[in-house]
Structures are given as structure tokens and as C-alpha cells.
Amino acid sequence: MADPFTTLVTNLNQLGFFGFLLPWMFVFVVSYAILLKSKVLGESQRIMGVLSLVIAFFVIGFGGPALAGFFINLFGIGSLILAGILVLILFVALSGGDPAKILTGKAALAVLGGIGLVIFAIAAGSFGVKINESVFAIIFIIAVLALAMLFVTGEK
């Protein structure tokens, strides 16, 4: 017998929760926030809300399952990498370093940008772009080396 969590996730997947509802909500919220922040349409939040609804439905209608697969991969891999970064910060704190100084400087920004590119490249696999294990391993090793160099040559 399957555990209740597996049953719940399977049922949500069959209902289109991951394939339609979550991508739709994401597009709706992002478009609404952009319209609200930019004030392109003035101050009327009703107009922004209706336009965001229309944009979200059009984007999901255009992208369909491929867009949903992209978001699933993007956020899945992104959360794994964020968990790895958290573990790295914990190791730095346990070894006596200052975790607040990890993300200072241009090198840290470059490493974070590289991690973002890796997440995007992996998530692009849902569009047919394939990255095999050896390429991923090379990217991972380069990222670890960059983090090690940042840690060793960091400011004291």
C-alpha cells in the first residue's frame, strides 16, 4: 500500500495541479506584480487583475504541458541547489567562518549567476535540450572549484 503523501501527489498530478494550476498561478502573480510595480496602467488594480488573468490563461494555453514541465524542472532542481547552498553555509558556520560574508563580492555574484544558468539549462531539458551526465558533472565540478576558490581567496 502506498503512503498517503504519494497518493496525494499522484491525485494532484492527475487533476492538473502541477500541469495547469501552479504554472497558471505563477504567471498570474508575476504579471500582476509587474503591472502593479510599473504602474503602466495607472492605479486601477481591477484592470491589472483582469489583464493578469488574461495573460496567465494565454501563456498557459500557449505553453501547455511543455511550460508546466519547464516549471516543474526549474523549481525542482532549484530547490535542490538551494538546499545544497544552505548545507554549504552551515558547513562554513560550523568551521568558524562568517556566513554573512559568503555572498559578498563580485565572485559570489558570478557563482550565483552560474548556478542560476545551470538551473535554467537543466530545466530547459523539458523542451528537448538534453544535457548528459558528463556535461552536468563538469559543470558541477567547475562550480565546486569556483566556490572553493572564493572561500580560500575571500576577504578576511
LORO-576665 format. One line per 4 residues: number of its first residue (from 1); for each residue x, y negated, z negated of N, C-alpha, C. Coordinates in steps of 0.001 Angstrom, whole numbers. Atoms other than C-alpha are relative to their C-alpha. Layout:
<recs>
NUM) X,Y,Z,X,Y,Z,X,Y,Z  ...
</recs>
This chain:
<recs>
1) 842,1185,0,0,0,0,887,-1249,0  -774,1234,-122,1288,-3439,937,-277,-903,-1198  196,928,1106,1804,-6060,-1702,-939,-1127,441  991,1033,-354,-747,-8906,-1858,579,-1163,803
5) -595,1119,-727,1688,-11529,-576,138,324,1483  -116,-410,-1401,2372,-9571,2619,-1360,-18,676  1360,14,-545,-1359,-9133,3138,-470,-1433,242  395,1401,-144,-1937,-12857,2581,667,-644,1211
9) -723,600,-1120,763,-13900,5054,-486,580,1321  509,-631,-1219,-480,-11388,7633,-1370,-556,368  1334,549,-270,-4058,-12641,7286,72,-1455,461  -151,1391,-429,-2965,-16279,7549,539,-80,1423
13) -549,-28,-1355,-965,-15435,10657,-1075,371,1014  1072,-405,-913,-3957,-13701,12251,-1039,-1098,177  963,1102,-93,-6156,-16711,11500,550,-1217,742  -593,1117,-721,-3728,-19030,13312,556,-1085,-892
17) -511,987,946,-2461,-20790,10206,1382,-490,405  -1366,364,-369,1185,-20724,11331,96,-415,1464  -65,279,-1426,478,-20886,15056,-742,-1249,425  759,1186,-382,-2013,-23748,15082,-57,-1038,-1117
21) 305,980,1040,-2857,-25366,11750,1233,-744,-506  -1184,689,517,616,-26087,10364,683,-878,1046  -564,926,-997,2071,-27417,13652,-903,-1204,270  932,1096,-214,-1083,-29495,14140,112,-1023,-1127
25) -128,907,1145,-806,-30943,10624,1317,-774,55  -1311,649,-86,2891,-31687,11161,-33,-1132,1024  62,1026,-1047,2279,-33578,14421,-923,-1136,-432  934,1022,461,-693,-35408,12893,663,-926,-1018
29) -605,808,1059,1229,-36562,9818,1144,-854,539  -1129,764,-539,4339,-37600,11740,-493,-1142,887  502,1071,-869,2383,-39540,14369,-726,-1075,-812  682,974,846,223,-41186,11686,1013,-866,-757
33) -1019,754,737,3305,-42177,9672,729,-984,911  -678,901,-944,4991,-43637,12749,-903,-1179,349  930,1088,-313,1887,-45629,13669,-192,-933,-1191  196,810,1199,1439,-46798,10084,1218,-873,-289
37) -1232,733,304,5067,-47835,9644,292,-1076,1050  -330,956,-1059,5441,-49549,13027,-1055,-1089,165  1119,945,-108,2049,-51332,12857,-230,-450,1439  201,281,-1418,1804,-51127,16647,-1457,-338,288
41) 1429,203,-239,-1995,-51006,16488,-638,-941,-1012  535,907,1001,-2377,-53586,13760,-113,679,-1351  155,-497,1365,-3628,-52845,10257,-1100,1048,-145  1141,-906,101,-6619,-50612,11048,461,1453,-122
45) -404,-1380,224,-5935,-47215,9505,-960,980,665  952,-880,-698,-9070,-45762,11119,457,258,1433  -482,-155,-1377,-7707,-46407,14604,1247,871,17  -1215,-823,75,-4348,-44939,13601,-343,1463,-261
49) 403,-1368,310,-6070,-41873,12168,-603,709,1200  623,-606,-1181,-8180,-41248,15261,1039,258,1083  -1042,-190,-1006,-5224,-41763,17583,949,1135,-396  -858,-1093,463,-3096,-39422,15451,-681,1350,184
53) 758,-1234,-258,-5846,-36778,15660,90,394,1468  -50,-272,-1439,-5914,-37074,19435,1399,451,412  -1379,-376,-330,-2119,-36940,19688,290,1416,-475  -271,-1334,549,-1966,-33870,17441,-678,1083,831
57) 690,-1011,-811,-4585,-31993,19472,629,139,1383  -643,-87,-1315,-2925,-32882,22772,1346,720,-70  -1315,-641,120,528,-31833,21572,-149,1496,-229  194,-1430,263,-722,-28509,20205,-620,676,1215
61) 570,-569,-1220,-2816,-27955,23328,1036,173,1087  -1059,-88,-1003,218,-28612,25495,1037,1049,-385  -1078,-888,443,2778,-26708,23419,-448,1415,-267  540,-1320,289,638,-23812,22253,910,851,-867
65) -791,-929,823,2356,-20724,20842,1504,-274,39  -1439,290,-73,5797,-21822,22073,384,-1090,-997  -263,1067,960,5601,-25000,19993,-85,529,-1425  130,-593,1329,4414,-23020,16983,1224,847,-331
69) -1200,-805,222,7310,-20587,17391,1215,-864,-281  -1110,928,237,9726,-23504,17574,-31,-519,-1431  103,524,1359,8416,-24996,14319,262,1083,-1040  -236,-1098,939,8427,-21605,12585,1493,268,-121
73) -1446,-228,36,12062,-21026,13554,739,-1183,-617  -672,1196,499,13074,-24615,12804,-62,-76,-1520  139,142,1442,11688,-24696,9287,492,1229,-752  -521,-1208,641,12603,-21090,8504,1508,-40,-139
77) -1460,74,34,16263,-21460,9427,451,-1220,-806  -358,1200,761,16357,-24980,7999,-73,220,-1499  106,-256,1438,15159,-23791,4595,1104,929,-477  -1120,-866,378,17789,-21036,4565,1298,-796,-110
81) -1223,802,39,20540,-23531,5351,-30,-972,-1177  99,873,1171,19248,-25955,2711,261,768,-1289  -292,-828,1171,19343,-23111,182,1499,252,-110  -1452,-175,12,22955,-22466,1184,725,-1250,-463
85) -600,1263,441,23805,-26135,707,-190,-174,-1505  251,76,1435,22195,-26011,-2742,964,901,-770  -953,-908,646,24351,-22999,-3649,1400,-607,23  -1308,654,-93,27438,-24875,-2425,121,-1122,-1028
89) -13,1079,989,26532,-27867,-4595,104,567,-1411  -101,-638,1311,26042,-25553,-7580,1411,506,-264  -1379,-466,164,29482,-23999,-6999,942,-1164,-292  -843,1173,244,31070,-27449,-6850,-200,-498,-1427
93) 280,461,1358,29353,-28444,-10089,577,961,-1039  -543,-978,941,30384,-25207,-11817,1522,-23,-46  -1460,39,-26,34005,-25657,-10744,560,-1317,-529  -459,1243,608,34171,-29090,-12353,-24,-1196,924
97) 75,1110,-938,33650,-31215,-9253,-1237,-846,-229  1149,893,108,31200,-34065,-8912,-889,191,1222  872,-245,-1158,28274,-33005,-6713,-498,-1276,672  484,1252,-585,27260,-36640,-6179,957,-534,1058
101) -985,505,-950,30474,-37272,-4236,135,882,1231  -115,-913,-1142,29967,-34382,-1804,-482,-669,1280  624,545,-1203,27768,-36299,603,403,-1444,281  -470,1348,-300,29814,-39487,723,1054,70,1093
105) -1005,58,-1056,31897,-40454,3711,-547,438,1345  407,-314,-1369,31714,-40018,7451,113,1482,308  -170,-1434,-259,32950,-36424,7389,-1222,780,-463  1192,-687,498,29994,-35321,5274,-1182,-245,927
109) 1071,306,-945,27634,-37081,7660,152,814,1276  -251,-811,-1194,29266,-35292,10585,-341,1464,-244  320,-1395,328,28947,-31922,8833,-1509,190,-58  1462,-105,66,25269,-32556,8079,-625,-103,1386
113) 482,82,-1380,24713,-33587,11694,234,1295,746  -290,-1295,-617,26396,-30384,12834,-951,1077,-471  959,-972,530,24180,-28343,10542,-1364,-219,635  1270,296,-664,21159,-30117,11997,-29,495,1433
117) -79,-503,-1375,22326,-29277,15514,-100,1516,46  82,-1464,52,22764,-25626,14546,-1435,441,-252  1402,-336,273,19250,-25510,13097,-836,-193,1259  765,265,-1214,17862,-27077,16271,304,1028,1081
121) -378,-975,-1026,19822,-24697,18520,-614,1365,-282  604,-1288,345,18574,-21662,16633,-1502,-56,218  1445,129,-188,15013,-22947,16648,-359,-60,1473  258,52,-1437,15301,-23529,20396,-59,1391,605
125) 92,-1375,-476,15548,-19748,20733,-1422,404,322  1387,-316,-318,11761,-19679,20779,-381,-494,1391  234,457,-1365,11964,-21482,24142,785,799,1023  -752,-843,-913,14158,-18775,25640,1490,-263,-5
129) -1428,262,120,17523,-20272,24740,550,992,-1017  -503,-1048,882,19473,-17370,23284,1432,-295,-417  -1345,107,550,22489,-17665,21033,304,1348,-624  -297,-1325,535,24120,-14317,20395,755,-116,-1323
133) -582,-27,1335,25693,-13248,17131,1413,-570,-38  -1380,483,20,29263,-14071,18117,59,-1527,51  27,1463,-52,28432,-17685,19007,-450,-564,-1345  475,449,1303,26496,-18081,15771,1091,167,-1054
137) -1084,-231,961,29413,-16576,13809,1094,-1050,155  -1019,1026,-231,31858,-19008,15425,-467,-1348,-543  542,1265,508,29607,-21967,14635,13,-10,-1523  26,-93,1460,29224,-20760,11055,1406,-144,-578
141) -1383,83,483,32989,-20333,10606,524,-1432,122  -429,1394,-173,33641,-23809,12008,-644,-895,-1059  682,791,1023,31045,-25260,9628,619,235,-1373  -625,-294,1293,32600,-23480,6642,1386,-637,-87
145) -1319,638,-12,36073,-24687,7657,-115,-1513,-154  196,1446,133,34772,-28243,8015,-357,-365,-1433  345,258,1398,33221,-28068,4556,1216,167,-902  -1203,-214,808,36456,-26671,3113,972,-1166,159
149) -894,1140,-226,38496,-29445,4735,-543,-1252,-677  612,1145,662,36037,-32026,3440,222,72,-1501  -164,-180,1438,36287,-30584,-56,1450,-214,-425  -1420,97,353,40098,-30380,-45,523,-1420,188
153) -523,1337,-288,40765,-33781,1522,-893,-1111,-511  949,992,498,37925,-35535,-274,644,-1003,-937  -489,1054,879,38327,-38663,-2338,30,496,-1435  -122,-427,1403,39446,-38249,-5934,-323,-1131,-924
</recs>
